[in-house]
Amino acid sequence: MESYWLCNDCMQAVAYDDFCTLSLYYSEAEVERRITAMCTALQALLPLSADFDPHTHTGSEACSSHPCDACCSALHGARHRFTRL
Ligand SMILES: [Zn+2]
């Protein structure tokens, strides 16, 4: 099975269908653009299954320089592992 490492924003979008974290960082127009880009990227990867444990942090990296596999964000930060079903 293929694994993908997704940034926090994409993780929220996949796991909770929630884009509200985006609005904390971007203007409204930027949020729209980023959601569109993320949805397109995520659609290509779906179906994905979360493969990390928020309690033990297995499958999560707190600070990774690996670009997000969905939105290609190269910003350093948390990455969470997902497996393609
Ligand atoms: Zn991402």
PDB file of the backbone (N, CA, C, O) and the ligand in Angstrom, with CONECT records:
HET     ZN  A 101       1
ATOM      1  N   MET A   1       0.842  -1.200   0.000  1.00  0.00           N
ATOM      2  CA  MET A   1       0.000   0.000   0.000  1.00  0.00           C
ATOM      3  C   MET A   1       0.873   1.244   0.000  1.00  0.00           C
ATOM      4  O   MET A   1       1.925   1.288   0.638  1.00  0.00           O
ATOM      5  N   GLU A   2       0.426   2.225  -0.710  1.00  0.00           N
ATOM      6  CA  GLU A   2       1.186   3.465  -0.785  1.00  0.00           C
ATOM      7  C   GLU A   2       0.844   4.382   0.380  1.00  0.00           C
ATOM      8  O   GLU A   2      -0.313   4.514   0.777  1.00  0.00           O
ATOM      9  N   SER A   3       1.871   5.004   0.908  1.00  0.00           N
ATOM     10  CA  SER A   3       1.654   5.946   1.990  1.00  0.00           C
ATOM     11  C   SER A   3       1.898   7.365   1.499  1.00  0.00           C
ATOM     12  O   SER A   3       2.743   7.610   0.638  1.00  0.00           O
ATOM     13  N   TYR A   4       1.149   8.275   2.058  1.00  0.00           N
ATOM     14  CA  TYR A   4       1.301   9.684   1.736  1.00  0.00           C
ATOM     15  C   TYR A   4       1.424  10.461   3.027  1.00  0.00           C
ATOM     16  O   TYR A   4       0.803  10.130   4.038  1.00  0.00           O
ATOM     17  N   TRP A   5       2.235  11.499   2.974  1.00  0.00           N
ATOM     18  CA  TRP A   5       2.385  12.351   4.150  1.00  0.00           C
ATOM     19  C   TRP A   5       1.711  13.676   3.848  1.00  0.00           C
ATOM     20  O   TRP A   5       2.097  14.383   2.917  1.00  0.00           O
ATOM     21  N   LEU A   6       0.714  14.005   4.634  1.00  0.00           N
ATOM     22  CA  LEU A   6      -0.061  15.215   4.386  1.00  0.00           C
ATOM     23  C   LEU A   6       0.176  16.248   5.476  1.00  0.00           C
ATOM     24  O   LEU A   6       0.383  15.920   6.644  1.00  0.00           O
ATOM     25  N   CYS A   7       0.138  17.505   5.055  1.00  0.00           N
ATOM     26  CA  CYS A   7       0.309  18.593   6.011  1.00  0.00           C
ATOM     27  C   CYS A   7      -0.942  18.718   6.885  1.00  0.00           C
ATOM     28  O   CYS A   7      -1.951  18.057   6.640  1.00  0.00           O
ATOM     29  N   ASN A   8      -0.862  19.553   7.880  1.00  0.00           N
ATOM     30  CA  ASN A   8      -1.978  19.760   8.803  1.00  0.00           C
ATOM     31  C   ASN A   8      -3.259  20.160   8.092  1.00  0.00           C
ATOM     32  O   ASN A   8      -4.335  19.641   8.392  1.00  0.00           O
ATOM     33  N   ASP A   9      -3.138  21.087   7.146  1.00  0.00           N
ATOM     34  CA  ASP A   9      -4.324  21.583   6.439  1.00  0.00           C
ATOM     35  C   ASP A   9      -5.023  20.449   5.688  1.00  0.00           C
ATOM     36  O   ASP A   9      -6.244  20.303   5.746  1.00  0.00           O
ATOM     37  N   CYS A  10      -4.215  19.648   4.979  1.00  0.00           N
ATOM     38  CA  CYS A  10      -4.797  18.558   4.195  1.00  0.00           C
ATOM     39  C   CYS A  10      -5.331  17.464   5.108  1.00  0.00           C
ATOM     40  O   CYS A  10      -6.348  16.840   4.807  1.00  0.00           O
ATOM     41  N   MET A  11      -4.647  17.231   6.220  1.00  0.00           N
ATOM     42  CA  MET A  11      -5.115  16.235   7.176  1.00  0.00           C
ATOM     43  C   MET A  11      -6.501  16.611   7.686  1.00  0.00           C
ATOM     44  O   MET A  11      -7.404  15.776   7.747  1.00  0.00           O
ATOM     45  N   GLN A  12      -6.654  17.883   8.052  1.00  0.00           N
ATOM     46  CA  GLN A  12      -7.965  18.359   8.530  1.00  0.00           C
ATOM     47  C   GLN A  12      -9.023  18.168   7.452  1.00  0.00           C
ATOM     48  O   GLN A  12     -10.143  17.741   7.731  1.00  0.00           O
ATOM     49  N   ALA A  13      -8.653  18.491   6.221  1.00  0.00           N
ATOM     50  CA  ALA A  13      -9.607  18.406   5.120  1.00  0.00           C
ATOM     51  C   ALA A  13     -10.040  16.965   4.886  1.00  0.00           C
ATOM     52  O   ALA A  13     -11.223  16.696   4.676  1.00  0.00           O
ATOM     53  N   VAL A  14      -9.077  16.030   4.921  1.00  0.00           N
ATOM     54  CA  VAL A  14      -9.390  14.625   4.662  1.00  0.00           C
ATOM     55  C   VAL A  14     -10.110  14.005   5.850  1.00  0.00           C
ATOM     56  O   VAL A  14     -11.131  13.338   5.687  1.00  0.00           O
ATOM     57  N   ALA A  15      -9.573  14.229   7.048  1.00  0.00           N
ATOM     58  CA  ALA A  15     -10.088  13.529   8.210  1.00  0.00           C
ATOM     59  C   ALA A  15     -11.405  14.125   8.696  1.00  0.00           C
ATOM     60  O   ALA A  15     -12.292  13.402   9.149  1.00  0.00           O
ATOM     61  N   TYR A  16     -11.523  15.432   8.602  1.00  0.00           N
ATOM     62  CA  TYR A  16     -12.695  16.075   9.207  1.00  0.00           C
ATOM     63  C   TYR A  16     -13.492  16.905   8.218  1.00  0.00           C
ATOM     64  O   TYR A  16     -14.492  17.522   8.586  1.00  0.00           O
ATOM     65  N   ASP A  17     -13.049  16.927   6.940  1.00  0.00           N
ATOM     66  CA  ASP A  17     -13.727  17.734   5.938  1.00  0.00           C
ATOM     67  C   ASP A  17     -13.815  19.184   6.422  1.00  0.00           C
ATOM     68  O   ASP A  17     -14.836  19.855   6.270  1.00  0.00           O
ATOM     69  N   ASP A  18     -12.725  19.629   6.999  1.00  0.00           N
ATOM     70  CA  ASP A  18     -12.721  20.899   7.706  1.00  0.00           C
ATOM     71  C   ASP A  18     -11.608  21.784   7.162  1.00  0.00           C
ATOM     72  O   ASP A  18     -10.429  21.435   7.225  1.00  0.00           O
ATOM     73  N   PHE A  19     -11.996  22.917   6.634  1.00  0.00           N
ATOM     74  CA  PHE A  19     -11.002  23.833   6.079  1.00  0.00           C
ATOM     75  C   PHE A  19     -10.833  25.077   6.947  1.00  0.00           C
ATOM     76  O   PHE A  19     -10.165  26.029   6.546  1.00  0.00           O
ATOM     77  N   CYS A  20     -11.433  25.070   8.127  1.00  0.00           N
ATOM     78  CA  CYS A  20     -11.479  26.316   8.887  1.00  0.00           C
ATOM     79  C   CYS A  20     -10.107  26.738   9.405  1.00  0.00           C
ATOM     80  O   CYS A  20      -9.885  27.916   9.683  1.00  0.00           O
ATOM     81  N   THR A  21      -9.176  25.772   9.538  1.00  0.00           N
ATOM     82  CA  THR A  21      -7.844  26.172  10.000  1.00  0.00           C
ATOM     83  C   THR A  21      -7.173  27.093   8.991  1.00  0.00           C
ATOM     84  O   THR A  21      -6.309  27.894   9.349  1.00  0.00           O
ATOM     85  N   LEU A  22      -7.574  26.976   7.732  1.00  0.00           N
ATOM     86  CA  LEU A  22      -6.957  27.806   6.693  1.00  0.00           C
ATOM     87  C   LEU A  22      -7.211  29.278   6.919  1.00  0.00           C
ATOM     88  O   LEU A  22      -6.338  30.116   6.694  1.00  0.00           O
ATOM     89  N   SER A  23      -8.412  29.584   7.363  1.00  0.00           N
ATOM     90  CA  SER A  23      -8.794  30.992   7.467  1.00  0.00           C
ATOM     91  C   SER A  23      -7.976  31.734   8.511  1.00  0.00           C
ATOM     92  O   SER A  23      -7.996  32.963   8.571  1.00  0.00           O
ATOM     93  N   LEU A  24      -7.253  30.974   9.338  1.00  0.00           N
ATOM     94  CA  LEU A  24      -6.412  31.627  10.339  1.00  0.00           C
ATOM     95  C   LEU A  24      -5.162  32.230   9.704  1.00  0.00           C
ATOM     96  O   LEU A  24      -4.552  33.145  10.256  1.00  0.00           O
ATOM     97  N   TYR A  25      -4.790  31.704   8.537  1.00  0.00           N
ATOM     98  CA  TYR A  25      -3.508  32.090   7.968  1.00  0.00           C
ATOM     99  C   TYR A  25      -3.601  32.890   6.678  1.00  0.00           C
ATOM    100  O   TYR A  25      -2.629  33.529   6.275  1.00  0.00           O
ATOM    101  N   TYR A  26      -4.769  32.862   6.022  1.00  0.00           N
ATOM    102  CA  TYR A  26      -4.836  33.436   4.691  1.00  0.00           C
ATOM    103  C   TYR A  26      -5.993  34.420   4.597  1.00  0.00           C
ATOM    104  O   TYR A  26      -6.930  34.378   5.394  1.00  0.00           O
ATOM    105  N   SER A  27      -5.912  35.297   3.619  1.00  0.00           N
ATOM    106  CA  SER A  27      -7.048  36.163   3.327  1.00  0.00           C
ATOM    107  C   SER A  27      -8.137  35.315   2.671  1.00  0.00           C
ATOM    108  O   SER A  27      -7.894  34.173   2.278  1.00  0.00           O
ATOM    109  N   GLU A  28      -9.333  35.879   2.556  1.00  0.00           N
ATOM    110  CA  GLU A  28     -10.461  35.115   2.036  1.00  0.00           C
ATOM    111  C   GLU A  28     -10.190  34.591   0.618  1.00  0.00           C
ATOM    112  O   GLU A  28     -10.488  33.439   0.303  1.00  0.00           O
ATOM    113  N   ALA A  29      -9.622  35.453  -0.224  1.00  0.00           N
ATOM    114  CA  ALA A  29      -9.352  35.052  -1.604  1.00  0.00           C
ATOM    115  C   ALA A  29      -8.308  33.944  -1.641  1.00  0.00           C
ATOM    116  O   ALA A  29      -8.407  33.010  -2.437  1.00  0.00           O
ATOM    117  N   GLU A  30      -7.305  34.055  -0.769  1.00  0.00           N
ATOM    118  CA  GLU A  30      -6.262  33.027  -0.725  1.00  0.00           C
ATOM    119  C   GLU A  30      -6.823  31.700  -0.213  1.00  0.00           C
ATOM    120  O   GLU A  30      -6.449  30.630  -0.694  1.00  0.00           O
ATOM    121  N   VAL A  31      -7.732  31.784   0.773  1.00  0.00           N
ATOM    122  CA  VAL A  31      -8.350  30.575   1.306  1.00  0.00           C
ATOM    123  C   VAL A  31      -9.086  29.850   0.191  1.00  0.00           C
ATOM    124  O   VAL A  31      -8.950  28.636   0.041  1.00  0.00           O
ATOM    125  N   GLU A  32      -9.876  30.600  -0.603  1.00  0.00           N
ATOM    126  CA  GLU A  32     -10.621  30.001  -1.715  1.00  0.00           C
ATOM    127  C   GLU A  32      -9.685  29.288  -2.678  1.00  0.00           C
ATOM    128  O   GLU A  32      -9.930  28.156  -3.095  1.00  0.00           O
ATOM    129  N   ARG A  33      -8.598  29.987  -3.019  1.00  0.00           N
ATOM    130  CA  ARG A  33      -7.630  29.420  -3.964  1.00  0.00           C
ATOM    131  C   ARG A  33      -7.005  28.150  -3.401  1.00  0.00           C
ATOM    132  O   ARG A  33      -6.852  27.150  -4.101  1.00  0.00           O
ATOM    133  N   ARG A  34      -6.648  28.213  -2.119  1.00  0.00           N
ATOM    134  CA  ARG A  34      -5.968  27.076  -1.514  1.00  0.00           C
ATOM    135  C   ARG A  34      -6.924  25.889  -1.370  1.00  0.00           C
ATOM    136  O   ARG A  34      -6.522  24.745  -1.583  1.00  0.00           O
ATOM    137  N   ILE A  35      -8.168  26.145  -1.015  1.00  0.00           N
ATOM    138  CA  ILE A  35      -9.132  25.052  -0.897  1.00  0.00           C
ATOM    139  C   ILE A  35      -9.326  24.375  -2.248  1.00  0.00           C
ATOM    140  O   ILE A  35      -9.366  23.148  -2.335  1.00  0.00           O
ATOM    141  N   THR A  36      -9.447  25.184  -3.305  1.00  0.00           N
ATOM    142  CA  THR A  36      -9.612  24.622  -4.641  1.00  0.00           C
ATOM    143  C   THR A  36      -8.422  23.748  -5.002  1.00  0.00           C
ATOM    144  O   THR A  36      -8.583  22.640  -5.513  1.00  0.00           O
ATOM    145  N   ALA A  37      -7.221  24.259  -4.730  1.00  0.00           N
ATOM    146  CA  ALA A  37      -6.009  23.506  -5.057  1.00  0.00           C
ATOM    147  C   ALA A  37      -5.929  22.224  -4.233  1.00  0.00           C
ATOM    148  O   ALA A  37      -5.565  21.170  -4.753  1.00  0.00           O
ATOM    149  N   MET A  38      -6.267  22.317  -2.954  1.00  0.00           N
ATOM    150  CA  MET A  38      -6.209  21.151  -2.088  1.00  0.00           C
ATOM    151  C   MET A  38      -7.231  20.104  -2.512  1.00  0.00           C
ATOM    152  O   MET A  38      -6.924  18.912  -2.552  1.00  0.00           O
ATOM    153  N   CYS A  39      -8.448  20.550  -2.829  1.00  0.00           N
ATOM    154  CA  CYS A  39      -9.497  19.602  -3.213  1.00  0.00           C
ATOM    155  C   CYS A  39      -9.079  18.842  -4.465  1.00  0.00           C
ATOM    156  O   CYS A  39      -9.253  17.626  -4.545  1.00  0.00           O
ATOM    157  N   THR A  40      -8.533  19.555  -5.434  1.00  0.00           N
ATOM    158  CA  THR A  40      -8.096  18.915  -6.669  1.00  0.00           C
ATOM    159  C   THR A  40      -7.024  17.884  -6.370  1.00  0.00           C
ATOM    160  O   THR A  40      -7.072  16.755  -6.859  1.00  0.00           O
ATOM    161  N   ALA A  41      -6.051  18.290  -5.555  1.00  0.00           N
ATOM    162  CA  ALA A  41      -4.945  17.390  -5.226  1.00  0.00           C
ATOM    163  C   ALA A  41      -5.440  16.190  -4.429  1.00  0.00           C
ATOM    164  O   ALA A  41      -5.017  15.059  -4.666  1.00  0.00           O
ATOM    165  N   LEU A  42      -6.337  16.444  -3.484  1.00  0.00           N
ATOM    166  CA  LEU A  42      -6.809  15.361  -2.629  1.00  0.00           C
ATOM    167  C   LEU A  42      -7.701  14.391  -3.396  1.00  0.00           C
ATOM    168  O   LEU A  42      -7.659  13.182  -3.167  1.00  0.00           O
ATOM    169  N   GLN A  43      -8.514  14.933  -4.315  1.00  0.00           N
ATOM    170  CA  GLN A  43      -9.375  14.062  -5.122  1.00  0.00           C
ATOM    171  C   GLN A  43      -8.547  13.018  -5.855  1.00  0.00           C
ATOM    172  O   GLN A  43      -8.965  11.870  -6.004  1.00  0.00           O
ATOM    173  N   ALA A  44      -7.364  13.429  -6.314  1.00  0.00           N
ATOM    174  CA  ALA A  44      -6.510  12.527  -7.066  1.00  0.00           C
ATOM    175  C   ALA A  44      -5.963  11.418  -6.185  1.00  0.00           C
ATOM    176  O   ALA A  44      -5.617  10.343  -6.676  1.00  0.00           O
ATOM    177  N   LEU A  45      -5.882  11.674  -4.881  1.00  0.00           N
ATOM    178  CA  LEU A  45      -5.300  10.685  -3.973  1.00  0.00           C
ATOM    179  C   LEU A  45      -6.349   9.804  -3.300  1.00  0.00           C
ATOM    180  O   LEU A  45      -6.043   8.701  -2.849  1.00  0.00           O
ATOM    181  N   LEU A  46      -7.591  10.296  -3.232  1.00  0.00           N
ATOM    182  CA  LEU A  46      -8.633   9.557  -2.516  1.00  0.00           C
ATOM    183  C   LEU A  46      -8.889   8.202  -3.161  1.00  0.00           C
ATOM    184  O   LEU A  46      -8.644   8.069  -4.361  1.00  0.00           O
ATOM    185  N   PRO A  47      -9.363   7.192  -2.449  1.00  0.00           N
ATOM    186  CA  PRO A  47      -9.673   7.243  -1.024  1.00  0.00           C
ATOM    187  C   PRO A  47      -8.437   7.037  -0.155  1.00  0.00           C
ATOM    188  O   PRO A  47      -7.606   6.166  -0.411  1.00  0.00           O
ATOM    189  N   LEU A  48      -8.348   7.853   0.864  1.00  0.00           N
ATOM    190  CA  LEU A  48      -7.235   7.763   1.803  1.00  0.00           C
ATOM    191  C   LEU A  48      -7.761   7.366   3.170  1.00  0.00           C
ATOM    192  O   LEU A  48      -8.872   7.724   3.560  1.00  0.00           O
ATOM    193  N   SER A  49      -6.951   6.632   3.874  1.00  0.00           N
ATOM    194  CA  SER A  49      -7.307   6.261   5.224  1.00  0.00           C
ATOM    195  C   SER A  49      -6.236   6.786   6.164  1.00  0.00           C
ATOM    196  O   SER A  49      -5.044   6.623   5.905  1.00  0.00           O
ATOM    197  N   ALA A  50      -6.650   7.409   7.240  1.00  0.00           N
ATOM    198  CA  ALA A  50      -5.700   7.946   8.209  1.00  0.00           C
ATOM    199  C   ALA A  50      -4.876   6.809   8.780  1.00  0.00           C
ATOM    200  O   ALA A  50      -5.418   5.777   9.176  1.00  0.00           O
ATOM    201  N   ASP A  51      -3.578   6.997   8.822  1.00  0.00           N
ATOM    202  CA  ASP A  51      -2.674   5.950   9.295  1.00  0.00           C
ATOM    203  C   ASP A  51      -1.759   6.525  10.370  1.00  0.00           C
ATOM    204  O   ASP A  51      -0.566   6.226  10.419  1.00  0.00           O
ATOM    205  N   PHE A  52      -2.338   7.347  11.219  1.00  0.00           N
ATOM    206  CA  PHE A  52      -1.543   7.910  12.312  1.00  0.00           C
ATOM    207  C   PHE A  52      -2.383   7.863  13.585  1.00  0.00           C
ATOM    208  O   PHE A  52      -3.612   7.818  13.550  1.00  0.00           O
ATOM    209  N   ASP A  53      -1.682   7.877  14.688  1.00  0.00           N
ATOM    210  CA  ASP A  53      -2.355   7.829  15.971  1.00  0.00           C
ATOM    211  C   ASP A  53      -2.092   9.132  16.716  1.00  0.00           C
ATOM    212  O   ASP A  53      -0.962   9.388  17.133  1.00  0.00           O
ATOM    213  N   PRO A  54      -3.125   9.959  16.886  1.00  0.00           N
ATOM    214  CA  PRO A  54      -2.914  11.264  17.530  1.00  0.00           C
ATOM    215  C   PRO A  54      -2.444  11.146  18.969  1.00  0.00           C
ATOM    216  O   PRO A  54      -1.916  12.109  19.526  1.00  0.00           O
ATOM    217  N   HIS A  55      -2.628   9.973  19.584  1.00  0.00           N
ATOM    218  CA  HIS A  55      -2.238   9.824  20.987  1.00  0.00           C
ATOM    219  C   HIS A  55      -0.787   9.397  21.141  1.00  0.00           C
ATOM    220  O   HIS A  55      -0.062   9.923  21.985  1.00  0.00           O
ATOM    221  N   THR A  56      -0.367   8.435  20.315  1.00  0.00           N
ATOM    222  CA  THR A  56       1.013   7.966  20.430  1.00  0.00           C
ATOM    223  C   THR A  56       1.932   8.686  19.450  1.00  0.00           C
ATOM    224  O   THR A  56       3.154   8.578  19.554  1.00  0.00           O
ATOM    225  N   HIS A  57       1.350   9.428  18.491  1.00  0.00           N
ATOM    226  CA  HIS A  57       2.095  10.141  17.460  1.00  0.00           C
ATOM    227  C   HIS A  57       2.775   9.197  16.472  1.00  0.00           C
ATOM    228  O   HIS A  57       3.619   9.625  15.685  1.00  0.00           O
ATOM    229  N   THR A  58       2.414   7.934  16.509  1.00  0.00           N
ATOM    230  CA  THR A  58       2.883   7.022  15.473  1.00  0.00           C
ATOM    231  C   THR A  58       2.284   7.467  14.141  1.00  0.00           C
ATOM    232  O   THR A  58       1.078   7.693  14.038  1.00  0.00           O
ATOM    233  N   GLY A  59       3.132   7.590  13.128  1.00  0.00           N
ATOM    234  CA  GLY A  59       2.623   8.014  11.823  1.00  0.00           C
ATOM    235  C   GLY A  59       2.501   9.514  11.699  1.00  0.00           C
ATOM    236  O   GLY A  59       1.935  10.008  10.723  1.00  0.00           O
ATOM    237  N   SER A  60       3.015  10.243  12.658  1.00  0.00           N
ATOM    238  CA  SER A  60       3.009  11.704  12.577  1.00  0.00           C
ATOM    239  C   SER A  60       4.417  12.223  12.785  1.00  0.00           C
ATOM    240  O   SER A  60       5.191  11.666  13.563  1.00  0.00           O
ATOM    241  N   GLU A  61       4.733  13.275  12.095  1.00  0.00           N
ATOM    242  CA  GLU A  61       5.994  13.962  12.342  1.00  0.00           C
ATOM    243  C   GLU A  61       5.666  15.385  12.748  1.00  0.00           C
ATOM    244  O   GLU A  61       4.916  16.081  12.063  1.00  0.00           O
ATOM    245  N   ALA A  62       6.224  15.807  13.854  1.00  0.00           N
ATOM    246  CA  ALA A  62       5.892  17.129  14.374  1.00  0.00           C
ATOM    247  C   ALA A  62       6.462  18.231  13.499  1.00  0.00           C
ATOM    248  O   ALA A  62       5.833  19.273  13.315  1.00  0.00           O
ATOM    249  N   CYS A  63       7.629  18.006  12.970  1.00  0.00           N
ATOM    250  CA  CYS A  63       8.245  19.037  12.148  1.00  0.00           C
ATOM    251  C   CYS A  63       9.032  18.356  11.037  1.00  0.00           C
ATOM    252  O   CYS A  63      10.116  17.817  11.258  1.00  0.00           O
ATOM    253  N   SER A  64       8.462  18.393   9.848  1.00  0.00           N
ATOM    254  CA  SER A  64       9.083  17.727   8.718  1.00  0.00           C
ATOM    255  C   SER A  64       9.353  18.735   7.615  1.00  0.00           C
ATOM    256  O   SER A  64       8.599  19.692   7.437  1.00  0.00           O
ATOM    257  N   SER A  65      10.425  18.517   6.882  1.00  0.00           N
ATOM    258  CA  SER A  65      10.697  19.388   5.743  1.00  0.00           C
ATOM    259  C   SER A  65      10.255  18.721   4.445  1.00  0.00           C
ATOM    260  O   SER A  65      10.461  19.258   3.357  1.00  0.00           O
ATOM    261  N   HIS A  66       9.636  17.529   4.574  1.00  0.00           N
ATOM    262  CA  HIS A  66       9.136  16.816   3.400  1.00  0.00           C
ATOM    263  C   HIS A  66       7.891  17.538   2.882  1.00  0.00           C
ATOM    264  O   HIS A  66       6.971  17.783   3.663  1.00  0.00           O
ATOM    265  N   PRO A  67       7.829  17.886   1.600  1.00  0.00           N
ATOM    266  CA  PRO A  67       6.650  18.593   1.115  1.00  0.00           C
ATOM    267  C   PRO A  67       5.391  17.737   1.237  1.00  0.00           C
ATOM    268  O   PRO A  67       5.451  16.514   1.111  1.00  0.00           O
ATOM    269  N   CYS A  68       4.274  18.370   1.478  1.00  0.00           N
ATOM    270  CA  CYS A  68       2.997  17.668   1.582  1.00  0.00           C
ATOM    271  C   CYS A  68       2.718  16.941   0.268  1.00  0.00           C
ATOM    272  O   CYS A  68       2.903  17.508  -0.809  1.00  0.00           O
ATOM    273  N   ASP A  69       2.274  15.691   0.356  1.00  0.00           N
ATOM    274  CA  ASP A  69       2.038  14.896  -0.845  1.00  0.00           C
ATOM    275  C   ASP A  69       0.761  15.310  -1.580  1.00  0.00           C
ATOM    276  O   ASP A  69       0.554  14.920  -2.729  1.00  0.00           O
ATOM    277  N   ALA A  70      -0.080  16.087  -0.932  1.00  0.00           N
ATOM    278  CA  ALA A  70      -1.310  16.520  -1.612  1.00  0.00           C
ATOM    279  C   ALA A  70      -1.158  17.924  -2.187  1.00  0.00           C
ATOM    280  O   ALA A  70      -1.230  18.116  -3.401  1.00  0.00           O
ATOM    281  N   CYS A  71      -0.948  18.895  -1.315  1.00  0.00           N
ATOM    282  CA  CYS A  71      -0.923  20.282  -1.802  1.00  0.00           C
ATOM    283  C   CYS A  71       0.495  20.741  -2.123  1.00  0.00           C
ATOM    284  O   CYS A  71       0.693  21.865  -2.585  1.00  0.00           O
ATOM    285  N   CYS A  72       1.489  19.874  -1.879  1.00  0.00           N
ATOM    286  CA  CYS A  72       2.889  20.175  -2.196  1.00  0.00           C
ATOM    287  C   CYS A  72       3.438  21.334  -1.375  1.00  0.00           C
ATOM    288  O   CYS A  72       4.464  21.917  -1.726  1.00  0.00           O
ATOM    289  N   SER A  73       2.760  21.666  -0.287  1.00  0.00           N
ATOM    290  CA  SER A  73       3.278  22.702   0.586  1.00  0.00           C
ATOM    291  C   SER A  73       4.659  22.299   1.085  1.00  0.00           C
ATOM    292  O   SER A  73       4.840  21.208   1.627  1.00  0.00           O
ATOM    293  N   ALA A  74       5.615  23.172   0.903  1.00  0.00           N
ATOM    294  CA  ALA A  74       6.974  22.878   1.351  1.00  0.00           C
ATOM    295  C   ALA A  74       7.249  23.515   2.699  1.00  0.00           C
ATOM    296  O   ALA A  74       8.367  23.447   3.208  1.00  0.00           O
ATOM    297  N   LEU A  75       6.231  24.132   3.276  1.00  0.00           N
ATOM    298  CA  LEU A  75       6.400  24.742   4.586  1.00  0.00           C
ATOM    299  C   LEU A  75       6.727  23.660   5.605  1.00  0.00           C
ATOM    300  O   LEU A  75       6.074  22.618   5.650  1.00  0.00           O
ATOM    301  N   HIS A  76       7.721  23.911   6.403  1.00  0.00           N
ATOM    302  CA  HIS A  76       8.054  22.950   7.446  1.00  0.00           C
ATOM    303  C   HIS A  76       6.927  22.912   8.461  1.00  0.00           C
ATOM    304  O   HIS A  76       6.356  23.946   8.807  1.00  0.00           O
ATOM    305  N   GLY A  77       6.614  21.733   8.930  1.00  0.00           N
ATOM    306  CA  GLY A  77       5.559  21.620   9.914  1.00  0.00           C
ATOM    307  C   GLY A  77       5.148  20.181  10.057  1.00  0.00           C
ATOM    308  O   GLY A  77       5.845  19.272   9.607  1.00  0.00           O
ATOM    309  N   ALA A  78       4.009  19.978  10.687  1.00  0.00           N
ATOM    310  CA  ALA A  78       3.560  18.621  10.961  1.00  0.00           C
ATOM    311  C   ALA A  78       3.152  17.922   9.671  1.00  0.00           C
ATOM    312  O   ALA A  78       2.593  18.531   8.758  1.00  0.00           O
ATOM    313  N   ARG A  79       3.448  16.621   9.625  1.00  0.00           N
ATOM    314  CA  ARG A  79       2.982  15.773   8.530  1.00  0.00           C
ATOM    315  C   ARG A  79       2.340  14.541   9.142  1.00  0.00           C
ATOM    316  O   ARG A  79       2.805  14.010  10.151  1.00  0.00           O
ATOM    317  N   HIS A  80       1.265  14.101   8.510  1.00  0.00           N
ATOM    318  CA  HIS A  80       0.527  12.948   9.018  1.00  0.00           C
ATOM    319  C   HIS A  80       0.422  11.905   7.926  1.00  0.00           C
ATOM    320  O   HIS A  80       0.201  12.232   6.760  1.00  0.00           O
ATOM    321  N   ARG A  81       0.580  10.658   8.306  1.00  0.00           N
ATOM    322  CA  ARG A  81       0.620   9.590   7.322  1.00  0.00           C
ATOM    323  C   ARG A  81      -0.789   9.084   6.983  1.00  0.00           C
ATOM    324  O   ARG A  81      -1.611   8.825   7.862  1.00  0.00           O
ATOM    325  N   PHE A  82      -1.026   8.958   5.705  1.00  0.00           N
ATOM    326  CA  PHE A  82      -2.266   8.368   5.215  1.00  0.00           C
ATOM    327  C   PHE A  82      -1.906   7.227   4.269  1.00  0.00           C
ATOM    328  O   PHE A  82      -0.851   7.243   3.636  1.00  0.00           O
ATOM    329  N   THR A  83      -2.779   6.254   4.180  1.00  0.00           N
ATOM    330  CA  THR A  83      -2.571   5.136   3.259  1.00  0.00           C
ATOM    331  C   THR A  83      -3.684   5.133   2.241  1.00  0.00           C
ATOM    332  O   THR A  83      -4.852   5.348   2.566  1.00  0.00           O
ATOM    333  N   ARG A  84      -3.304   4.887   1.006  1.00  0.00           N
ATOM    334  CA  ARG A  84      -4.318   4.821  -0.052  1.00  0.00           C
ATOM    335  C   ARG A  84      -5.041   3.484   0.049  1.00  0.00           C
ATOM    336  O   ARG A  84      -4.406   2.434   0.148  1.00  0.00           O
ATOM    337  N   LEU A  85      -6.364   3.526   0.024  1.00  0.00           N
ATOM    338  CA  LEU A  85      -7.149   2.294   0.154  1.00  0.00           C
ATOM    339  C   LEU A  85      -7.198   1.556  -1.164  1.00  0.00           C
ATOM    340  O   LEU A  85      -7.813   0.494  -1.255  1.00  0.00           O
TER     341      LEU A  85
HETATM  342 ZN    ZN A 101      -1.108  19.727   2.209  1.00  0.00          ZN2+
END
